[in-house]
Amino acid sequence: MNASGTEAGVQQPTQEQLDGWCEQALSAPDSETRTEAERRLRYFFPTFSESLTEAEGSYGLSSGHERVMAVFPQIKGAADAAQLMTWFLHQTTKVFSLTYIVRRLRTLVLNHLGVLTDEQKSELRTGLFAAIQEKAADMPAFVVDDMARTLALVVMFTWFDQPDAREVVEAVVNSTTAGQHAALGLQVLRAFVEQFNRELPARYIARQRRVVVAFRDRQLRGVFEAGLAAMRRGLAAGEAGREELSRALQLQSECLGFDFIGLAPDEASDDAVAIQVPSAWKDTLQTEDFLDAYFDGYTRSGPPVSSQFVEVLVLLASVRRSFYTETARTTFVRRMARGIAEILRGAVGLDDVENYHHVCRLLSRFRSIHTLVEIEEAPEYRELLAAAAQFTATGLGLWEWSPNSTAPLLAFWAKVAATHDTRDDANTQVAGDVISQTLPRVIGDYLRAMVMATARAQAGDLADSPLTDTDLLLETMASVASIARAAYEHCAPVILQLLRDMASEYEAQTGAVGALEERLAWPVYAVALCVGARQPYRSQPEDDRSDAEMFATALELDRLVQQRAQTPPSEALEMAFLQLLASFRASYVGEQGSRASGVFTRLAELVGLADGAAVLDLIVQRLLLNLRRWPAPSPVVRRSLHMFHDLTAGYVAVRQAAALDSSSLLLANHASEHFHFLRDVDEYKLRALYYAGLARLLFADPARVPARFAEFVGPWSQLTDALLPAPDEQLMQDAVRPRLLRLLRDMRGFLSAIASRQNYLRVFGWLCPARMPLVQRCVRMSADRHVQIAALKLLAELVYNRTQRLNFDVSSPNGILLFRDASEAICAYGTAVLNSEATVRDVYKDRYKGVAVCFTILTRLLAGKYVAIGVMPLYGDPALERAYAMVLDLLVRFPAADVIAYPKLGRATMTMLEALLGRPNVDLVNLSESVYAHIMRLCVEAFDHAETAVSSAACTVVDSLLSAAIEDPDRPAALPGIVRARPDVLRYLLTTILNIVLFEDRPNDWSFSRPLFCLITLEHDFALQYSAQIVQYQPPERRDALVAALKDLFSATPFELTTLNRDTFTQALSQYRRCATANNLILMVPTTQTLGAPVDILKQDDPSVTTAQDEGEAAMAE
């Protein structure tokens, strides 16, 4: 069956055929079978929202003939499609078929429900409701949920238009009271609440918000109460009511998790969100025995229902404090605290991992939302803290059983510690003694538990070590640091003692120490995070002394480890030491450090570090030690280099670091063979990071730059001077090639950090012109693409006018010379690529990667504006013409689809074209007709690029070319003639952009409006014709509104190329978008069965009314 052919003889397929195609579309192993099945199903079940790629044969309307999407002859519109889908929904019993057809029906409802009559909408609601009741018993729950969510969409979109739509919710609520459909009713209600709470695409937000607010105010409380009543019935029914009980709890969770204040994505953390339950719910939630049913249900029911009870309790504990009156809040907090304490003391249900995890979340959420000041002098508060302390001590020892539960446990104690006043340590009335005793114990228990878990992982008893995930480790240790800082005089000694005990054990051990070194990472991380959590305005002098003692002890341990290590020590321990150094520097050294800290007084006594400079020197030496000792791919090397980069990034820090003797030694020996990562040619990103930091160090002290610079570039000068006279064959030798690659990449990293003009000119004077020929030779080494790419990227960095560093003097020829060198490199590489006959194994690496860099070089040359390129043709300099000719030749040699298929190449191409064809550069470009057509094809491909910036650049390119052709049609250049000679290109562009503007919702409509204005100016009649054809294929219910909207768009301004007219048209397009959203003008894909009567978009209903176009024409005539 050919969906794109003639439909007259096509018969409706059998149910078995449709079932088979649905199964193939969703489960066929090969893509061809899936694509064919989807094509057939789209023919019989169109949603009229298919994209250009989905619609077989495309639905675009060309100037010569109409091409539309073929559909089954019986389907004349969305109503027929909905009817056929509903029929199939009732007939089929296959899971694949139900899944597929519900998704298609959902898309149809979402976009085109508005064209159905009220009767058809009611029939659709009734059919969906009947299908849910009919299929629920035999279908998986997810299928029923999909059908219920689709029904909810229909109800949502007809909420205000049809009063009986709201009765659907009431009917489902009534079905939950009793009978065989009670459990199904609860499931449907949960799907309804989920759908109403789910954010729809942006064009529906305003409409959805009105419905959601009405649903929240009128129906949601009743839905929650239905779930509450069903829960109580399920509890009374015992085991027989278990299914109903589970679904009732799921419904309550969905209701309490409803977005009560606005349809916004939940970007907040789990423990920081207060549920904004409306005050109208007070009668439901503020009854005295409200929580009793949940705690009783948790105690009486087993998993998984018991964990659902705790999930609801977590949500109830998250209800905003202001929801309760003072008396009700006290009652609520007392009952919640008592219930949690009873669970913790009796370990009720805690042998189940889900129960255990949700109870930990309940503790954290309860304390995050409620400060518990209402009960801090009541016995419940003390009971809760005592039970939580015992629970925590036990739970931390079971880390491997439920690793995700540790974070909420620690968060609970961090909240308790944050509001605890250490002056109340002995105050038993507010449980101060319990808190002061528990906080140090929590710290110690957690660290010892992690040490033991690491030991079990080393022994093979655990699959993963807790040290594996560094991000999670730091997040969890941040809570530990918060707890410790709240009672530092009690907690710091615990950490210090653990560190000393493990250090003594390490010192006494005579055999292999690798396993113990890994476990030592835990107390070191604890010290690091505690030091990093210091807040200067809250820190006391004794706290700084504690930091000094812990830091000094960790340094002594580090020295002991370095003395004993024959090979690099444990990676985890090394990462912990680096975290410690970074944290201490952030708290006490540099821009963020405290100048009034007495920490150095104590450090001088313990380890001889008298000031920040001494610590900074220690950090630099340690980083250099890591770079010498560890292999290149190691995380330790990466972390060390990032720390070195951060050390040189700050204004104050880089000057402090530059004054160190170790920094001077490093600058004099930066290419040392002792650095493992410098030996690896492929670690170019690490090399760039390293040399960027060295550049900042080198130029930090202007007085010492001349002498330091000559010494710094000495190794590079020796190498380049040795390689310049060498033949090309010698450069390719195994002994020379790696050195050449390293040189090119190191120089690029060094240049990337230079921001000032003076420093750039110093490097430029060293490189150009004496050593530039070596770079040019590298570009011409076509046998080694790695060397070519490295040389091109060095040139791309050299021509980059970063922070205006390339502002040469007016009389300086450096800009012209640099342009010539870059042009020569572009032409050399382009010629090598175009003439290459070598086998291409990877087209991107072998071809497109270098081409993208060439495009970047030209972009930066043009955008830098330090070369007066307009005068180059005047004195016969061929560099500009050759560079332009080469990039255009490269463009046309590669398929347009390929250029855009590779994101980096597509980005570089569009950015280059935007600079190349911008005003006034476009006058210098010699475009041929074929090149012009190819550039336009590239732009059309780029319109669908994943990055908005690329599609916007494509719009700018089209706008620039067409504007140049329109503004001066008599200019000597051939561009106006080329544009007018290819109306097919103009119409192709016009139909593409109109399809995007009318059928899609893009974030960059402004960008598309600019070329669209030019295209309508050039092809005004065709634009009206094409728009009228689109209107012909729309449902009659939408045509009048669409014609009115398009008329306002096309008559908003005269189509003459002025800034005012452009801006007016852009505003009119924005107004069209608002009108389309307000009136739900979602266009339907043109099909073979939806063609209507012809329309005239600019038809005058009132002869006295003239359009802006008419006024413009009259003005031009005068």
Disulfide bonds with the S-S distance in Angstrom:
none
